[in-house]
Amino acid sequence: MTRTQYYVAASIDGYIADAEGRLGWLFQFNDVEGVDAHYKAFLAGVGALAMGSATYEFILAEGLKAWPYAGLPTWVFTHRALPAFEGADIRFTSEDVSVVHEQMVRAAEGKHIWLMGGGNLVAQFARRGLLDEILLGVAPVVLGSGAPLLPASIPGPLELQGITRFGRGFVELRYEIPRT
Ligand SMILES: NC(=O)c1ccc[n+]([C@@H]2O[C@H](COP(=O)([O-])OP(=O)(O)OC[C@H]3O[C@@H](n4cnc5c(N)ncnc54)[C@H](OP(=O)(O)O)[C@@H]3O)[C@@H](O)[C@H]2O)c1
């Protein structure tokens, strides 16, 4: 059954990018044992992807030679005309997230939906009851300011489904959002 998952990593004070939109504080953990394999296992279960335009532009600015999510139908939320990435299956949209979510469920063909972020976009899904799980990587850093993890109110309590530790300080907390 398709689950809608916010798979993300944040600082311990709840930011997914620093105040300048950078992620170096997070990428320093990419080589920690188990992190890459864990990510690949997650990605193998994903059938559709959504992100906001700032996240898309961050990926574009990385100057990658190949689209890292090849074969995955990807919705990029924007009100602007943005450049496509050759070889990527991207649908630019400004439709309501509920409408897009129905399209994503169909496209995912039973696999999961990855809401990549940012937080404001995922909050739009959460407010409509369209978010099932948060897979929250917590990086052992404090940023003090930046892009928020999830500016929404979910009274919970969320159900903690798992805790995975990587190396000396990186943790993934897996939460399910209870259905009311
Ligand atoms: N740590 C992590 O795991 C992680 C994950 C994801 C992202 N990030 C980082 O977080 C930062 C971006 O986060 P963010 O929250 O600032 O931005 P974001 O969600 O990536 O992009 C926000 C933009 O998306 C567009 N948008 C949002 N909702 C929309 C809707 N319903 N319809 C149409 N357009 C919509 C708007 O831009 P326009 O309409 O002007 O285009 C909005 O300004 C980036 O630095 C990114 O790399 C980190």
The ligand as a MOL file (V3000), in Angstrom:
LIG
                    3D

  0  0  0     0  0            999 V3000
M  V30 BEGIN CTAB
M  V30 COUNTS 48 52 0 0 0
M  V30 BEGIN ATOM
M  V30 1 N 17.7770 18.3870 4.9210 0
M  V30 2 C 16.9950 17.8220 4.0290 0
M  V30 3 O 16.7560 16.5920 4.0670 0
M  V30 4 C 16.3280 18.6730 2.9790 0
M  V30 5 C 15.2450 18.1770 2.2670 0
M  V30 6 C 14.6470 19.0170 1.3220 0
M  V30 7 C 15.1160 20.3020 1.1240 0
M  V30 8 N 16.1800 20.7310 1.8270 0 CHG=1
M  V30 9 C 16.6880 22.1080 1.6430 0
M  V30 10 O 15.7450 23.0170 2.2020 0
M  V30 11 C 15.7770 24.2260 1.4380 0
M  V30 12 C 14.4080 24.5360 0.7880 0
M  V30 13 O 13.3830 24.5180 1.6670 0
M  V30 14 P 12.1880 25.5690 1.5550 0
M  V30 15 O 11.1590 25.1340 2.4870 0
M  V30 16 O 12.7440 26.9400 1.6580 0 CHG=-1
M  V30 17 O 11.7300 25.4860 0.0260 0
M  V30 18 P 10.9790 24.4550 -0.9640 0
M  V30 19 O 9.7860 23.8170 -0.3420 0
M  V30 20 O 11.9640 23.5730 -1.6260 0
M  V30 21 O 10.4820 25.5090 -2.0540 0
M  V30 22 C 9.5600 26.5130 -1.6810 0
M  V30 23 C 8.9700 27.1090 -2.9510 0
M  V30 24 O 8.2100 26.1210 -3.6590 0
M  V30 25 C 7.1370 26.7640 -4.3230 0
M  V30 26 N 5.8870 26.2100 -3.7770 0
M  V30 27 C 5.6480 25.7270 -2.5250 0
M  V30 28 N 4.3790 25.2880 -2.4150 0
M  V30 29 C 3.7970 25.4970 -3.6200 0
M  V30 30 C 2.5020 25.2420 -4.1440 0
M  V30 31 N 1.5140 24.7010 -3.4120 0
M  V30 32 N 2.2650 25.5690 -5.4430 0
M  V30 33 C 3.2500 26.1080 -6.2110 0
M  V30 34 N 4.4860 26.3760 -5.7710 0
M  V30 35 C 4.7590 26.0840 -4.4900 0
M  V30 36 C 7.2580 28.2670 -4.0310 0
M  V30 37 O 8.1600 28.8510 -4.9700 0
M  V30 38 P 7.8570 29.5090 -6.4210 0
M  V30 39 O 6.3850 29.4240 -6.6880 0
M  V30 40 O 8.3630 30.8940 -6.3230 0
M  V30 41 O 8.6790 28.6840 -7.3770 0
M  V30 42 C 8.0050 28.2540 -2.6990 0
M  V30 43 O 8.6780 29.4500 -2.4230 0
M  V30 44 C 16.7580 24.0370 0.3050 0
M  V30 45 O 17.9990 24.5660 0.6890 0
M  V30 46 C 16.8290 22.5270 0.1970 0
M  V30 47 O 18.0370 22.0870 -0.3660 0
M  V30 48 C 16.7850 19.9610 2.7640 0
M  V30 END ATOM
M  V30 BEGIN BOND
M  V30 1 1 1 2
M  V30 2 2 2 3
M  V30 3 1 2 4
M  V30 4 1 4 5
M  V30 5 2 4 48
M  V30 6 2 5 6
M  V30 7 1 6 7
M  V30 8 2 7 8
M  V30 9 1 8 9
M  V30 10 1 8 48
M  V30 11 1 9 10
M  V30 12 1 9 46
M  V30 13 1 10 11
M  V30 14 1 11 12
M  V30 15 1 11 44
M  V30 16 1 12 13
M  V30 17 1 13 14
M  V30 18 2 14 15
M  V30 19 1 14 16
M  V30 20 1 14 17
M  V30 21 1 17 18
M  V30 22 2 18 19
M  V30 23 1 18 20
M  V30 24 1 18 21
M  V30 25 1 21 22
M  V30 26 1 22 23
M  V30 27 1 23 24
M  V30 28 1 23 42
M  V30 29 1 24 25
M  V30 30 1 25 26
M  V30 31 1 25 36
M  V30 32 1 26 27
M  V30 33 1 26 35
M  V30 34 2 27 28
M  V30 35 1 28 29
M  V30 36 1 29 30
M  V30 37 2 29 35
M  V30 38 1 30 31
M  V30 39 2 30 32
M  V30 40 1 32 33
M  V30 41 2 33 34
M  V30 42 1 34 35
M  V30 43 1 36 37
M  V30 44 1 36 42
M  V30 45 1 37 38
M  V30 46 2 38 39
M  V30 47 1 38 40
M  V30 48 1 38 41
M  V30 49 1 42 43
M  V30 50 1 44 45
M  V30 51 1 44 46
M  V30 52 1 46 47
M  V30 END BOND
M  V30 END CTAB
M  END
